[in-house]
Amino acid sequence: MVTWRLKDCPRCGGDTYIDKDLDGWYQQCLLCAYRLELKELNCRKKPLAVTISDEDED
Protein backbone atom coordinates (compact mmCIF):
# COMPACT_ATOMS: atom_id res chain seq x y z
CA MET A 1 0.00 0.00 0.00
CA VAL A 2 1.37 3.39 -1.00
CA THR A 3 1.30 6.36 1.39
CA TRP A 4 1.16 9.86 -0.14
CA ARG A 5 2.80 12.98 1.29
CA LEU A 6 1.62 16.14 -0.43
CA LYS A 7 4.19 18.85 -1.23
CA ASP A 8 6.92 17.08 0.77
CA CYS A 9 9.79 16.82 -1.74
CA PRO A 10 12.91 18.61 -0.42
CA ARG A 11 14.15 19.28 -3.97
CA CYS A 12 11.12 20.60 -5.88
CA GLY A 13 8.25 20.72 -3.38
CA GLY A 14 6.23 18.12 -5.28
CA ASP A 15 4.10 15.27 -3.99
CA THR A 16 5.92 12.18 -2.75
CA TYR A 17 4.87 8.65 -1.96
CA ILE A 18 6.27 6.07 0.43
CA ASP A 19 6.51 2.48 -0.73
CA LYS A 20 8.52 -0.70 -0.20
CA ASP A 21 10.44 -2.82 -2.70
CA LEU A 22 13.02 -5.60 -2.43
CA ASP A 23 15.64 -3.20 -1.04
CA GLY A 24 13.37 -1.77 1.69
CA TRP A 25 11.29 1.36 2.28
CA TYR A 26 11.75 4.50 0.16
CA GLN A 27 10.16 7.89 -0.50
CA GLN A 28 10.00 9.14 -4.10
CA CYS A 29 8.79 12.33 -5.75
CA LEU A 30 6.36 12.19 -8.67
CA LEU A 31 7.68 15.35 -10.35
CA CYS A 32 11.48 15.18 -10.18
CA ALA A 33 11.99 11.48 -9.22
CA TYR A 34 13.96 12.41 -6.09
CA ARG A 35 14.37 9.21 -4.07
CA LEU A 36 15.17 8.87 -0.40
CA GLU A 37 15.94 5.49 1.17
CA LEU A 38 14.20 5.20 4.53
CA LYS A 39 15.41 3.32 7.58
CA GLU A 40 13.44 0.29 8.60
CA LEU A 41 12.28 0.37 12.19
CA ASN A 42 12.51 -2.86 14.13
CA CYS A 43 10.31 -2.66 17.19
CA ARG A 44 11.27 -6.07 18.46
CA LYS A 45 14.94 -6.12 19.48
CA LYS A 46 15.01 -9.59 21.06
CA PRO A 47 13.41 -12.67 19.56
CA LEU A 48 10.64 -14.17 21.61
CA ALA A 49 11.59 -17.59 22.93
CA VAL A 50 10.20 -20.04 25.44
CA THR A 51 12.40 -22.58 27.16
CA ILE A 52 10.90 -25.82 28.39
CA SER A 53 12.80 -28.05 30.74
CA ASP A 54 12.22 -31.79 30.97
CA GLU A 55 13.02 -31.99 34.67
CA ASP A 56 10.54 -33.95 36.78
CA GLU A 57 9.52 -32.32 40.03
CA ASP A 58 8.84 -34.86 42.83
Order of alpha helices (4+ residues) and beta strands (2+ residues): beta-beta-beta-beta
